[in-house]
């Protein structure tokens, strides 16, 4: 189970995860908000479909990838919660597009 250190920090906002509304704290780490809401797995691998969850929480491992506001391959550990953001768990690989540095 994931538990936040500071329960009083930040105003509560609503975000949408896979068409489900959840509460999160404005400005908190998105991966932490998803863990607190018991969302799992975050993604599946492209080859075997193995479930993945955040591991490093600092942008090194890429196990926390999700589609954030329509942009695939976003590292949720590097995103901050904004009111109204839409998150989709990512199944397998997503082709890079102009919105994430591809051509």
N, CA, C and O atoms as a MOPAC input file, in Angstrom:
PM7 MOZYME 1SCF
protein

 N      0.84300 1    -1.18500 1     0.00000 1
 C      0.00000 1     0.00000 1     0.00000 1
 C      0.88200 1     1.23900 1     0.00000 1
 O      1.92000 1     1.27800 1     0.65900 1
 N      0.45900 1     2.23700 1    -0.73800 1
 C      1.16600 1     3.50800 1    -0.83900 1
 C      0.49600 1     4.50500 1     0.08300 1
 O     -0.73200 1     4.58900 1     0.12600 1
 N      1.28500 1     5.25300 1     0.81400 1
 C      0.74200 1     6.26500 1     1.71600 1
 C      1.53900 1     7.54600 1     1.56600 1
 O      2.76900 1     7.51600 1     1.52700 1
 N      0.84600 1     8.67200 1     1.48200 1
 C      1.50800 1     9.97200 1     1.37600 1
 C      2.10100 1    10.35000 1     2.72900 1
 O      1.56200 1     9.99700 1     3.77700 1
 N      3.22300 1    11.07800 1     2.68900 1
 C      3.82700 1    11.57300 1     3.92200 1
 C      3.00000 1    12.69300 1     4.53400 1
 O      2.74100 1    12.69100 1     5.73700 1
 N      2.58100 1    13.66300 1     3.69900 1
 C      1.88000 1    14.84000 1     4.20600 1
 C      0.44500 1    14.83200 1     3.70200 1
 O      0.19000 1    15.16600 1     2.54500 1
 N     -0.47800 1    14.45800 1     4.54800 1
 C     -1.88500 1    14.37300 1     4.16200 1
 C     -2.54500 1    15.73600 1     3.95800 1
 O     -3.60800 1    15.81300 1     3.34400 1
 N     -1.94000 1    16.80300 1     4.45700 1
 C     -2.57800 1    18.11600 1     4.40000 1
 C     -2.11900 1    18.97900 1     3.23100 1
 O     -2.64300 1    20.07800 1     3.04700 1
 N     -1.16000 1    18.51700 1     2.43800 1
 C     -0.56700 1    19.35300 1     1.39100 1
 C     -1.45400 1    19.44800 1     0.14900 1
 O     -1.98000 1    18.44500 1    -0.33100 1
 N     -1.61000 1    20.66500 1    -0.35700 1
 C     -2.25800 1    20.90800 1    -1.63900 1
 C     -3.76500 1    20.72700 1    -1.66600 1
 O     -4.30800 1    19.84500 1    -1.00000 1
 N     -4.44500 1    21.58100 1    -2.45100 1
 C     -5.89100 1    21.43900 1    -2.60900 1
 C     -6.22700 1    20.19600 1    -3.43700 1
 O     -5.44600 1    19.77200 1    -4.28800 1
 N     -7.38100 1    19.63000 1    -3.17700 1
 C     -7.84500 1    18.44100 1    -3.88500 1
 C     -8.45000 1    18.85600 1    -5.22600 1
 O     -9.26600 1    19.77600 1    -5.29300 1
 N     -8.03900 1    18.16500 1    -6.29300 1
 C     -8.60400 1    18.37300 1    -7.62800 1
 C     -9.03700 1    17.00800 1    -8.16500 1
 O     -8.69100 1    15.96300 1    -7.61300 1
 N     -9.79200 1    17.04700 1    -9.23900 1
 C    -10.24900 1    15.80500 1    -9.85600 1
 C     -9.49700 1    15.56400 1   -11.15400 1
 O     -9.32100 1    16.48100 1   -11.95600 1
 N     -9.05200 1    14.32200 1   -11.35900 1
 C     -8.46500 1    13.91100 1   -12.62700 1
 C     -9.21000 1    12.67100 1   -13.09800 1
 O     -9.89200 1    12.01400 1   -12.31000 1
 N     -9.08200 1    12.35300 1   -14.37300 1
 C     -9.75400 1    11.18700 1   -14.93200 1
 C     -8.69900 1    10.16300 1   -15.32200 1
 O     -7.75900 1    10.47600 1   -16.05300 1
 N     -8.85700 1     8.93700 1   -14.83100 1
 C     -7.94100 1     7.84200 1   -15.14100 1
 C     -8.76300 1     6.69800 1   -15.72000 1
 O     -9.58900 1     6.10300 1   -15.02800 1
 N     -8.53200 1     6.39500 1   -16.99500 1
 C     -9.29600 1     5.33000 1   -17.66800 1
 C    -10.79400 1     5.50100 1   -17.44800 1
 O    -11.48400 1     4.56000 1   -17.05400 1
 N    -11.28800 1     6.70200 1   -17.70400 1
 C    -12.70900 1     7.04700 1   -17.58000 1
 C    -13.23600 1     7.00100 1   -16.15200 1
 O    -14.44800 1     7.05100 1   -15.94300 1
 N    -12.35300 1     6.90800 1   -15.17200 1
 C    -12.74800 1     6.90200 1   -13.75600 1
 C    -12.24700 1     8.18400 1   -13.10400 1
 O    -11.07000 1     8.52200 1   -13.22800 1
 N    -13.10700 1     8.88300 1   -12.42600 1
 C    -12.71800 1    10.11500 1   -11.74700 1
 C    -12.07200 1     9.77400 1   -10.40100 1
 O    -12.61000 1     9.00200 1    -9.60700 1
 N    -10.89600 1    10.37800 1   -10.17200 1
 C    -10.23700 1    10.19200 1    -8.87900 1
 C     -9.81700 1    11.55200 1    -8.34400 1
 O     -9.68400 1    12.51800 1    -9.09600 1
 N     -9.61200 1    11.61100 1    -7.04500 1
 C     -9.14100 1    12.83700 1    -6.41000 1
 C     -7.63000 1    12.76300 1    -6.24600 1
 O     -7.07200 1    11.71300 1    -5.92800 1
 N     -6.98400 1    13.89800 1    -6.46800 1
 C     -5.53100 1    14.00000 1    -6.30200 1
 C     -5.23700 1    15.39700 1    -5.77100 1
 O     -6.11400 1    16.26100 1    -5.74900 1
 N     -4.03000 1    15.60300 1    -5.35600 1
 C     -3.62400 1    16.91700 1    -4.85100 1
 C     -2.96800 1    17.71700 1    -5.97300 1
 O     -2.06900 1    17.22900 1    -6.65800 1
 N     -3.42500 1    18.93500 1    -6.14400 1
 C     -2.87200 1    19.82600 1    -7.15400 1
 C     -1.36200 1    19.94700 1    -6.96600 1
 O     -0.89200 1    20.25000 1    -5.86900 1
 N     -0.59900 1    19.71000 1    -8.04100 1
 C      0.85100 1    19.86600 1    -8.00300 1
 C      1.61800 1    18.65500 1    -7.51500 1
 O      2.84800 1    18.65000 1    -7.55500 1
 N      0.91100 1    17.61500 1    -7.04900 1
 C      1.65100 1    16.43400 1    -6.58100 1
 C      2.13000 1    15.61100 1    -7.76900 1
 O      1.64600 1    15.77900 1    -8.88800 1
 N      3.05500 1    14.74800 1    -7.52400 1
 C      3.59700 1    13.84600 1    -8.52500 1
 C      2.46200 1    12.93800 1    -9.01700 1
 O      1.75000 1    12.33700 1    -8.21100 1
 N      2.29600 1    12.84100 1   -10.34700 1
 C      1.19300 1    12.05800 1   -10.90100 1
 C      1.32000 1    10.58300 1   -10.54800 1
 O      0.31700 1     9.95400 1   -10.21100 1
 N      2.50900 1    10.01300 1   -10.61300 1
 C      2.68400 1     8.60200 1   -10.25100 1
 C      2.26300 1     8.37100 1    -8.79700 1
 O      1.62300 1     7.36400 1    -8.49400 1
 N      2.61000 1     9.27500 1    -7.91400 1
 C      2.22400 1     9.14800 1    -6.50700 1
 C      0.70900 1     9.21600 1    -6.35600 1
 O      0.13300 1     8.48100 1    -5.55300 1
 N      0.06300 1    10.08700 1    -7.11600 1
 C     -1.39800 1    10.19600 1    -7.05600 1
 C     -2.05700 1     8.90900 1    -7.53900 1
 O     -3.04700 1     8.46300 1    -6.95900 1
 N     -1.51500 1     8.31100 1    -8.59800 1
 C     -2.07100 1     7.05800 1    -9.11700 1
 C     -1.84300 1     5.91200 1    -8.13400 1
 O     -2.71900 1     5.06700 1    -7.94900 1
 N     -0.67700 1     5.88300 1    -7.50700 1
 C     -0.41000 1     4.86600 1    -6.49000 1
 C     -1.36600 1     5.02000 1    -5.30700 1
 O     -1.89400 1     4.03100 1    -4.79800 1
 N     -1.58700 1     6.25600 1    -4.87300 1
 C     -2.48900 1     6.50800 1    -3.74000 1
 C     -3.92200 1     6.08000 1    -4.07200 1
 O     -4.67200 1     5.67900 1    -3.18200 1
 N     -4.30000 1     6.16700 1    -5.35400 1
 C     -5.64200 1     5.77000 1    -5.79000 1
 C     -5.72000 1     4.26800 1    -6.09700 1
 O     -6.75400 1     3.77000 1    -6.54500 1
 N     -4.61800 1     3.55900 1    -5.85100 1
 C     -4.53600 1     2.11400 1    -6.07500 1
 C     -4.79100 1     1.72000 1    -7.52100 1
 O     -5.42400 1     0.70000 1    -7.79200 1
 N     -4.29000 1     2.54500 1    -8.46000 1
 C     -4.36200 1     2.23100 1    -9.88100 1
 C     -3.21700 1     1.27400 1   -10.20100 1
 O     -2.05400 1     1.59100 1    -9.95400 1
 N     -3.54000 1     0.11500 1   -10.74500 1
 C     -2.48400 1    -0.81900 1   -11.14700 1
 C     -3.00800 1    -1.79500 1   -12.18400 1
 O     -4.19500 1    -2.11900 1   -12.17300 1
 N     -2.16000 1    -2.26800 1   -13.07500 1
 C     -0.80200 1    -1.79100 1   -13.31800 1
 C     -0.84700 1    -0.46200 1   -14.05100 1
 O     -1.89100 1    -0.06700 1   -14.56800 1
 N      0.28200 1     0.22400 1   -14.09600 1
 C      0.36600 1     1.49200 1   -14.83300 1
 C      0.39600 1     1.23800 1   -16.33200 1
 O     -0.19900 1     1.99200 1   -17.10300 1
 N      1.08100 1     0.18900 1   -16.74700 1
 C      1.21000 1    -0.11900 1   -18.16900 1
 C      1.52100 1    -1.60000 1   -18.32000 1
 O      1.76700 1    -2.30200 1   -17.33900 1
 N      1.50700 1    -2.06500 1   -19.57100 1
 C      1.97300 1    -3.41300 1   -19.88300 1
 C      3.08700 1    -3.30300 1   -20.92200 1
 O      3.15400 1    -2.33400 1   -21.67900 1
 N      3.95000 1    -4.30400 1   -20.94500 1
 C      5.07600 1    -4.28300 1   -21.88400 1
 C      4.60600 1    -4.67500 1   -23.28000 1
 O      3.62800 1    -5.40900 1   -23.42100 1
 N      5.30500 1    -4.18400 1   -24.32700 1
 C      4.86900 1    -4.45400 1   -25.69300 1
 C      5.04100 1    -5.91100 1   -26.13400 1
 O      4.24600 1    -6.39000 1   -26.94300 1
 N      6.02300 1    -6.61400 1   -25.64400 1
 C      6.28200 1    -7.97500 1   -26.12300 1
 C      5.46600 1    -9.00900 1   -25.36600 1
 O      4.70400 1    -9.75600 1   -25.98000 1
 N      5.60800 1    -9.07000 1   -24.04500 1
 C      4.95400 1   -10.12500 1   -23.27400 1
 C      3.64800 1    -9.69400 1   -22.62100 1
 O      2.87900 1   -10.53900 1   -22.16400 1
 N      3.38700 1    -8.39700 1   -22.57200 1
 C      2.18900 1    -7.90300 1   -21.89500 1
 C      2.31200 1    -7.91400 1   -20.37800 1
 O      1.30900 1    -7.83600 1   -19.66900 1
 N      3.55800 1    -8.01300 1   -19.87300 1
 C      3.78700 1    -8.03200 1   -18.42700 1
 C      3.38900 1    -6.70100 1   -17.79800 1
 O      3.60600 1    -5.63500 1   -18.37500 1
 N      2.81400 1    -6.77900 1   -16.62800 1
 C      2.38200 1    -5.58100 1   -15.90400 1
 C      3.58300 1    -4.83100 1   -15.34300 1
 O      4.55400 1    -5.44700 1   -14.90400 1
 N      3.51900 1    -3.50600 1   -15.35700 1
 C      4.58300 1    -2.67000 1   -14.81500 1
 C      3.99300 1    -1.61100 1   -13.90200 1
 O      2.88100 1    -1.12400 1   -14.10700 1
 N      4.77800 1    -1.27000 1   -12.88500 1
 C      4.43900 1    -0.22700 1   -11.91800 1
 C      5.66000 1     0.66700 1   -11.75200 1
 O      6.75800 1     0.27100 1   -12.14200 1
 N      5.50300 1     1.86600 1   -11.18300 1
 C      6.66300 1     2.73100 1   -10.96000 1
 C      7.72600 1     2.01700 1   -10.13600 1
 O      7.42200 1     1.27900 1    -9.19900 1
 N      8.97200 1     2.25400 1   -10.50800 1
 C     10.08100 1     1.62600 1    -9.81000 1
 C     11.02100 1     2.67200 1    -9.22100 1
 O     11.27000 1     2.69200 1    -8.01600 1
 N     11.54000 1     3.54300 1   -10.08900 1
 C     12.56300 1     4.48800 1    -9.61800 1
 C     11.98100 1     5.80700 1    -9.10800 1
 O     12.57400 1     6.44000 1    -8.23600 1
 N     10.84200 1     6.22600 1    -9.63300 1
 C     10.18700 1     7.49600 1    -9.28600 1
 C     11.06400 1     8.71900 1    -9.57100 1
 O     10.90500 1     9.76200 1    -8.93700 1
 N     12.00400 1     8.58500 1   -10.54100 1
 C     12.83700 1     9.73700 1   -10.89300 1
 C     13.15600 1     9.80400 1   -12.38300 1
 O     14.10100 1    10.48700 1   -12.77700 1
 N     12.38700 1     9.10900 1   -13.21300 1
 C     12.52800 1     9.24300 1   -14.65300 1
 C     13.59000 1     8.38600 1   -15.31400 1
 O     13.95500 1     8.65300 1   -16.45900 1
 N     14.09700 1     7.37100 1   -14.63900 1
 C     15.15500 1     6.53700 1   -15.20300 1
 C     14.61500 1     5.24900 1   -15.82900 1
 O     15.08500 1     4.84200 1   -16.89200 1
 N     13.64400 1     4.60500 1   -15.19500 1
 C     13.27500 1     3.23600 1   -15.58800 1
 C     12.17000 1     3.12300 1   -16.64300 1
 O     12.09900 1     2.08700 1   -17.30500 1
 N     11.33300 1     4.09100 1   -16.83400 1
 C     10.24300 1     4.08900 1   -17.81200 1
 C      9.14300 1     3.06500 1   -17.51900 1
 O      8.37100 1     2.72700 1   -18.41500 1
 N      9.05900 1     2.57000 1   -16.29500 1
 C      7.99700 1     1.62400 1   -15.95700 1
 C      6.67100 1     2.30400 1   -15.64200 1
 O      5.65900 1     1.62100 1   -15.47800 1
 N      6.65000 1     3.61000 1   -15.55400 1
 C      5.42400 1     4.33200 1   -15.18600 1
 C      4.76500 1     5.03900 1   -16.37900 1
 O      3.96800 1     5.95800 1   -16.18900 1
 N      5.09200 1     4.61400 1   -17.60600 1
 C      4.54400 1     5.28500 1   -18.78600 1
 C      3.02100 1     5.22300 1   -18.83400 1
 O      2.41300 1     4.21800 1   -18.46400 1
 N      2.42100 1     6.31100 1   -19.29500 1
 C      0.97300 1     6.38800 1   -19.47900 1
 C      0.68800 1     7.40900 1   -20.57300 1
 O      1.57500 1     8.14700 1   -21.00300 1
 N     -0.54800 1     7.43700 1   -21.00600 1
 C     -1.01100 1     8.44900 1   -21.95200 1
 C     -1.59400 1     9.56900 1   -21.10200 1
 O     -2.56400 1     9.35500 1   -20.37600 1
 N     -1.01000 1    10.76400 1   -21.18600 1
 C     -1.43900 1    11.89200 1   -20.37000 1
 C     -1.94400 1    12.99500 1   -21.28900 1
 O     -1.19700 1    13.51200 1   -22.11900 1
 N     -3.20200 1    13.35000 1   -21.13800 1
 C     -3.84600 1    14.36900 1   -21.97700 1
 C     -3.62400 1    14.08000 1   -23.46300 1
 O     -3.35200 1    14.98700 1   -24.24900 1
 N     -3.74400 1    12.80000 1   -23.83600 1
 C     -3.65000 1    12.38500 1   -25.23300 1
 C     -2.24300 1    12.15500 1   -25.74800 1
 O     -2.07600 1    11.74400 1   -26.89600 1
 N     -1.23000 1    12.40500 1   -24.94100 1
 C      0.16700 1    12.24300 1   -25.35900 1
 C      0.70600 1    10.93100 1   -24.78200 1
 O      0.79700 1    10.78800 1   -23.56300 1
 N      1.06700 1     9.96300 1   -25.65000 1
 C      1.56800 1     8.68100 1   -25.14700 1
 C      2.98900 1     8.77700 1   -24.61500 1
 O      3.68900 1     9.76400 1   -24.84000 1
 N      3.40300 1     7.73100 1   -23.90300 1
 C      4.77900 1     7.57800 1   -23.41800 1
 C      5.21600 1     8.65600 1   -22.43600 1
 O      6.39400 1     9.01200 1   -22.39500 1
 N      4.29900 1     9.17400 1   -21.65700 1
 C      4.65500 1    10.17400 1   -20.65000 1
 C      5.06000 1     9.45600 1   -19.36900 1
 O      4.37400 1     8.53300 1   -18.93100 1
 N      6.15300 1     9.86900 1   -18.77600 1
 C      6.59300 1     9.29900 1   -17.51000 1
 C      5.79200 1     9.96700 1   -16.39300 1
 O      5.97600 1    11.15000 1   -16.10600 1
 N      4.90600 1     9.20200 1   -15.77100 1
 C      4.03000 1     9.79900 1   -14.76200 1
 C      4.80600 1    10.28800 1   -13.54900 1
 O      4.33100 1    11.16400 1   -12.82600 1
 N      6.00000 1     9.73300 1   -13.31300 1
 C      6.80200 1    10.19600 1   -12.16900 1
 C      7.38600 1    11.58700 1   -12.40600 1
 O      7.86500 1    12.22500 1   -11.46900 1
 N      7.34700 1    12.06000 1   -13.65000 1
 C      7.86800 1    13.39100 1   -13.97300 1
 C      6.75100 1    14.39200 1   -14.25800 1
 O      7.02300 1    15.55300 1   -14.56200 1
 N      5.50700 1    13.95400 1   -14.16300 1
 C      4.34800 1    14.81800 1   -14.39800 1
 C      3.77600 1    15.29200 1   -13.06500 1
 O      3.83200 1    14.57600 1   -12.06500 1
 N      3.23100 1    16.49300 1   -13.06100 1
 C      2.54200 1    16.98100 1   -11.86800 1
 C      1.04500 1    17.05300 1   -12.13900 1
 O      0.61500 1    17.32100 1   -13.26100 1
 N      0.26900 1    16.81400 1   -11.10800 1
 C     -1.18700 1    16.79500 1   -11.22300 1
 C     -1.71400 1    18.19300 1   -11.51500 1
 O     -1.33600 1    19.17300 1   -10.87300 1
 N     -2.60600 1    18.25100 1   -12.51300 1
 C     -3.33300 1    19.46600 1   -12.86500 1
 C     -4.81800 1    19.13600 1   -12.84600 1
 O     -5.21000 1    18.01400 1   -13.16600 1
 N     -5.62000 1    20.07900 1   -12.48500 1
 C     -7.06800 1    19.85800 1   -12.46400 1
 C     -7.55100 1    19.47000 1   -13.85200 1
 O     -7.19900 1    20.11900 1   -14.83700 1
 N     -8.35200 1    18.42000 1   -13.93600 1
 C     -8.96500 1    18.01700 1   -15.18800 1
 C     -8.10100 1    17.19100 1   -16.11700 1
 O     -8.54500 1    16.85500 1   -17.21500 1
 N     -6.87800 1    16.84800 1   -15.71900 1
 C     -6.03400 1    16.06200 1   -16.62500 1
 C     -6.65400 1    14.69000 1   -16.84500 1
 O     -7.35200 1    14.15700 1   -15.98200 1
 N     -6.38000 1    14.12500 1   -18.03600 1
 C     -6.91700 1    12.82600 1   -18.42100 1
 C     -5.75200 1    11.86800 1   -18.61600 1
 O     -4.83400 1    12.13400 1   -19.39100 1
 N     -5.80200 1    10.74900 1   -17.90000 1
 C     -4.72800 1     9.75900 1   -17.93200 1
 C     -5.30800 1     8.42700 1   -18.38300 1
 O     -6.37800 1     8.01700 1   -17.93200 1
 N     -4.59000 1     7.75800 1   -19.27800 1
 C     -4.96800 1     6.40700 1   -19.69100 1
 C     -3.78700 1     5.49100 1   -19.45200 1
 O     -2.64800 1     5.83600 1   -19.77000 1
 N     -4.05500 1     4.33200 1   -18.89500 1
 C     -2.97600 1     3.36500 1   -18.75700 1
 C     -2.55900 1     2.91700 1   -20.14300 1
 O     -3.38500 1     2.80800 1   -21.04900 1
 N     -1.28000 1     2.66000 1   -20.29800 1
 C     -0.72500 1     2.35800 1   -21.61600 1
 C     -0.48600 1     0.86200 1   -21.75100 1
 O      0.22300 1     0.26100 1   -20.94500 1
 N     -1.08100 1     0.27300 1   -22.76900 1
 C     -0.90600 1    -1.14700 1   -23.03900 1
 C      0.05600 1    -1.31800 1   -24.20000 1
 O     -0.26100 1    -0.93700 1   -25.32700 1
 N      1.23500 1    -1.88800 1   -23.94000 1
 C      2.24000 1    -2.07400 1   -24.98000 1
 C      2.91400 1    -0.77000 1   -25.34300 1
 O      2.87000 1     0.20200 1   -24.58900 1
 N      3.54000 1    -0.76300 1   -26.50900 1
 C      4.28400 1     0.41800 1   -26.97100 1
 C      3.37100 1     1.35600 1   -27.74000 1
 O      2.35700 1     0.93600 1   -28.29700 1
 N      3.73200 1     2.60100 1   -27.76600 1
 C      3.04600 1     3.60400 1   -28.57400 1
 C      4.08100 1     4.24300 1   -29.47600 1
 O      5.18500 1     4.56400 1   -29.03700 1
 N      3.72500 1     4.42800 1   -30.73300 1
 C      4.65800 1     5.05000 1   -31.66900 1
 C      4.87000 1     6.50400 1   -31.29100 1
 O      3.90700 1     7.20400 1   -30.97900 1
 N      6.13100 1     6.98000 1   -31.31400 1
 C      6.37800 1     8.39300 1   -31.00800 1
 C      5.77400 1     9.27300 1   -32.09200 1
 O      5.79300 1     8.93200 1   -33.27400 1
 N      5.25100 1    10.38100 1   -31.67700 1
 C      4.67600 1    11.34600 1   -32.60600 1
 C      5.26600 1    12.70500 1   -32.35300 1
 O      6.13800 1    12.84800 1   -31.49500 1
 N      4.81200 1    13.71900 1   -33.08200 1
 C      5.36800 1    15.06000 1   -32.92500 1
 C      5.21000 1    15.59900 1   -31.51000 1
 O      6.02900 1    16.40200 1   -31.06300 1
 N      4.16100 1    15.16600 1   -30.79400 1
 C      3.94800 1    15.70100 1   -29.45900 1
 C      4.93300 1    15.16700 1   -28.43400 1
 O      5.03700 1    15.74400 1   -27.35200 1
 N      5.68100 1    14.06700 1   -28.72400 1
 C      6.68100 1    13.59500 1   -27.78000 1
 C      8.05600 1    13.44400 1   -28.40500 1
 O      8.79000 1    12.51300 1   -28.07200 1
 N      8.40500 1    14.32600 1   -29.28700 1
 C      9.76600 1    14.39500 1   -29.78400 1
 C     10.04300 1    13.60300 1   -31.05100 1
 O     11.15600 1    13.67000 1   -31.57300 1
 N      9.06400 1    12.84900 1   -31.56900 1
 C      9.26400 1    12.09800 1   -32.80600 1
 C      9.02100 1    12.96500 1   -34.01800 1
 O      8.73100 1    14.15500 1   -33.89700 1
 N      9.13900 1    12.36800 1   -35.17800 1
 C      8.90100 1    13.13800 1   -36.42000 1
 C      7.45800 1    13.16100 1   -36.80500 1
 O      7.09800 1    13.76200 1   -37.81700 1

